[in-house]
């Protein structure tokens, strides 16, 4: 079973940036498309961005398009989410997971955007 560990969250002012990281145990990680998800207080978990296992297009939710960038380094079993121009509505717990068929969820990393 793959274990996922997210990090990089924190408190940031509107307009600021954060870079989230997600490290996956095991080389199986590189075989699958990955996604970043977020869950705001009182809301369901939602998909934010996806990246294929190798070449191919990334995908972004409309709410983050142009501000967030997903990337991966398969040599490090890591997927990243660069978040720029953050808005208060981006406040949520952020998780990574396999896209399409989830592994067990990690603990997530909390992002708070507030002045």
N, C-alpha and C positions, 0 to 999 in steps of 0.2 A: 504494500500500500504506500502510495506517495504521500509524504508529509510536506505541507506548505507553510512557510514562515514569512509573513509580511512585515515590513518595517518602513520607516521613513515619514510617518505621519507626524502631525503636530499642530500647533496653533499658528496661524498665519493671517496677516491682514488682507483685506480685499485687494486684488491686484497682484498679490504675491505669488510665489512659486514653491512647489515641493516636488521632490522626486521619490516615488515609492519604489520599493524593491520587493520581490517575492522570490525566495530561494526554495527550490523543490529538491527533495531527496531522490536520488536514483536517476540513472541516465535515461529512463523511460520518458522523462519529461520532454526530451527533444523530439519525440515522435508525434506530439500532439499539438493542435492549436490550443492557445491559451487565451484566457480572458481576464479582464479586471472587472469587478463588480463593486457596487456600493449599496449600503443600506442606511438610509437616513432615519432618524428617530421617528417611530410610528409608521414607517413605510416598509414595503417589501423590498427585498434585495433586487437590484436592477443591474443589467449588463451595461457596462460603460464603453469597453473597447475590446477588440479581439485581434490576435495576430496568428497567422498560420505557422505550421511547424517549420516550413522552409520558405521558399519564395512564394509570393502571393500578396494580395492586398490586405491591408489592415482595415478595420471597420470601427466607426465611432458612433456613439449615440449623438443625436442632433444637439443635445444640450452641452456637449463638450467638444464638438467638432471645431477644429481650428485653435483650440486651447490645450488639449491633451495630446500626448504622443506616446504610443505603446511601442516597446521594443523588447528584444530578447537577446541574451547571450547564452547560447546553448553550451558553450564550453564551461560556463559557470552555473548552468542549470538555473538561470535567473531571468525573470521577466520584469521589466520596468514600466512605470507610468510617470512620465514627465508631465506635470500639471502647471500650466502658466495662467496668468490672469485669473486667479481664483476668485470665485464669487461666494457669498454667504450660502447660496443654495447648493454649493458643492460639499458642504458640511455633511459628513457621513463616516461610517466605518467602511473601509475599503478592503476588499478581499481579491485574491487571485484564485483561479481554478482552471482546470481543463475546460475548454469550450465544448459544449455539446453533451458531455456525460461527466458529471462532476466526481472528483475524488472527495475525500473527507475535507471539510473546510478547515482552514487555519484559524488563528485567533483574530486575524484582521489587524488593521492599523487605523487609528482614529485621526481624521482630518477635521479640524475646526477652522472655519474662515470667519473671522470676526474682527471688528475694529475695537 
